[in-house]
């Protein structure tokens, strides 16, 4: 499998249009190996959430989870604040892999890393 440091936060949507969900997207930069998200964890402000569901990201692929406060395999147990925030992605060994920062988000506009 790809090293956990090859998977980064790529895009996020903190203020969806009405009826939509906040989203977090990961990108696997490895060109030949799959990456697994379980065991990694997300920190949003002072909240920490371990990814427990079997989410796989293909080589040079993407995975999207809905940040809607849910408990299903494709959901995260929190929402992204439209007013701004910092979302950090850590490898299972607690190394910081990537960070997403935003200020007040316009409705329906995705934010991209880099």
C-alpha positions as CSV (number, residue, x, y, z in Angstrom):
1,X,0.0,0.0,0.0
2,X,1.0,3.6,-0.5
3,X,2.7,5.4,2.4
4,X,0.2,7.4,4.5
5,X,2.1,10.6,3.7
6,X,1.1,10.2,0.0
7,X,-2.5,10.9,0.8
8,X,-3.4,14.6,1.3
9,X,-6.5,16.8,1.7
10,X,-7.1,18.0,-1.8
11,X,-10.5,19.8,-1.8
12,X,-13.1,20.8,0.8
13,X,-16.5,22.4,0.7
14,X,-17.4,24.2,3.9
15,X,-20.6,25.9,2.8
16,X,-22.7,23.8,0.3
17,X,-25.7,25.0,-1.5
18,X,-29.1,24.3,0.3
19,X,-29.7,20.6,0.6
20,X,-26.0,19.7,0.0
21,X,-23.3,18.3,2.4
22,X,-20.0,19.7,3.4
23,X,-17.3,17.6,1.7
24,X,-13.6,16.6,2.3
25,X,-11.7,15.1,-0.6
26,X,-8.3,13.2,-0.4
27,X,-5.8,12.6,-3.2
28,X,-3.4,9.7,-3.4
29,X,-0.2,11.0,-5.0
30,X,1.2,7.5,-5.4
31,X,1.1,6.4,-9.1
32,X,1.0,2.6,-8.5
33,X,-0.2,1.8,-5.0
34,X,-3.6,2.0,-3.3
35,X,-3.8,4.0,-0.1
36,X,-6.1,3.3,2.9
37,X,-7.5,6.0,5.1
38,X,-8.6,4.0,8.2
39,X,-6.4,4.7,11.1
40,X,-5.6,8.2,9.9
41,X,-7.3,11.0,11.7
42,X,-8.7,14.4,11.1
43,X,-8.5,17.4,13.5
44,X,-11.0,20.2,13.1
45,X,-10.1,22.9,15.6
46,X,-10.2,21.0,18.9
47,X,-12.1,18.0,17.7
48,X,-10.2,14.8,16.6
49,X,-11.8,12.1,14.6
50,X,-10.2,8.8,13.6
51,X,-11.2,7.4,10.2
52,X,-12.5,3.9,11.0
53,X,-14.4,2.9,7.8
54,X,-12.6,1.0,5.0
55,X,-12.0,3.9,2.6
56,X,-9.5,3.1,-0.2
57,X,-8.0,5.6,-2.6
58,X,-6.7,4.3,-5.8
59,X,-3.3,5.2,-7.4
60,X,-3.5,8.9,-8.4
61,X,-7.1,8.7,-7.3
62,X,-9.5,10.6,-5.0
63,X,-11.9,9.8,-2.2
64,X,-14.7,12.0,-1.0
65,X,-16.4,11.8,2.4
66,X,-19.4,13.9,3.4
67,X,-18.8,16.1,6.5
68,X,-22.4,16.1,7.6
69,X,-22.3,14.8,11.2
70,X,-23.3,11.3,10.1
71,X,-22.1,7.9,11.0
72,X,-22.3,6.1,7.6
73,X,-19.1,4.8,5.9
74,X,-19.0,7.8,3.5
75,X,-19.7,10.4,6.3
76,X,-17.6,12.3,8.8
77,X,-19.0,13.0,12.3
78,X,-18.7,16.7,12.0
79,X,-19.5,19.7,9.7
80,X,-17.1,22.2,8.3
81,X,-17.7,25.7,9.6
82,X,-18.6,28.2,6.9
83,X,-17.1,31.0,9.0
84,X,-13.6,29.5,8.5
85,X,-11.4,26.9,10.1
86,X,-8.4,24.6,10.0
87,X,-8.7,20.9,9.0
88,X,-5.6,18.8,9.6
89,X,-5.0,15.2,8.3
90,X,-2.7,13.0,10.3
91,X,-1.2,9.6,9.4
92,X,-1.9,6.7,11.8
93,X,1.5,7.4,13.5
94,X,0.3,11.0,14.3
95,X,2.5,12.7,11.6
96,X,0.8,15.8,10.2
97,X,0.4,15.1,6.5
98,X,-1.7,18.0,5.2
99,X,-3.6,21.0,6.4
100,X,-6.5,23.0,4.9
101,X,-7.2,26.5,6.1
102,X,-10.1,28.8,5.0
103,X,-11.8,32.0,5.9
104,X,-15.5,32.7,5.4
105,X,-16.6,30.5,2.6
106,X,-19.0,31.5,-0.2
107,X,-21.9,29.2,-0.7
108,X,-21.2,26.3,-3.1
109,X,-17.5,27.2,-3.7
110,X,-15.0,24.4,-3.1
111,X,-11.7,25.2,-1.7
112,X,-8.5,23.5,-3.1
113,X,-5.1,22.8,-1.6
114,X,-2.1,24.4,-3.0
